[in-house]
């Protein structure tokens, strides 16, 4: 699965009081929605693993988005 992000996208995640908070600018939200739609269309189980070394802003919590059958 190739991940394509919109220019100037920003996405960060943090955990606060047991809740996962995803913060993003417009390009980040549109990119994330595209990735979710792509993941939904995949056959079988699959996942995206995002962190500050892979698409998220520095200091972000690790985020795994998983599709299960």
N, C-alpha and C positions, 0 to 999 in steps of 0.2 A: 504494500500500500504506500503510495507516494503522498507525502503530506506537503501541501502547498499553502503558504500563508500570504495574506495580503500585505502590500507594502506598508511599512510603519506600524504594524500590529503590535499591540502590547497586551499581555495577559499575565496576571500574577495570581497566586493562590496563597491562602493562609488559613490556619485553623484557629478559631476564636471561640472559647467556651463550648468546645465540642462540635462546633459547626464549621464546615468547609466553606470558605468564601472565595469565589472566583471574581476578580475585578479585571475589566478589560475596556479598552477604547472601542470605538465603532469598528475599526478594521479587525481588532481582535475578536470581537463577538461574531462578526460575519465569517471570519476564518474558522473559528471554533464550530459554528453551526454547519459549515461546509464539511469539516472533518467528521462531525457527528453523523451527518447524512451519509457520507461515504462509508463510515464504519457500519452503519445500519444496513447498508446494501451488501456487505460482504457475506459470503457463504460461511456458515459455521461460526465457531467462536473466534474472537479476535480482540485486540486491545490496542490502545495508544498509551504509551508511557511518557509523560511529560515532566520535566523538572527544569531547574535553572540552567542546566547544561544543554537542554533540549527544548527550546521554544518558550519557556517561561522566564519572567524577569528574575534578576538576581534576588536571592533571599526567599523565593517562593517555596512553598511546601510541594513535595512530590505529588503528582496527580496521575492516577491510572484510571482510564475510562475503558470499561470492559463491555463487550457484546457477548451475550450468552444465548444459546438456543433454548 
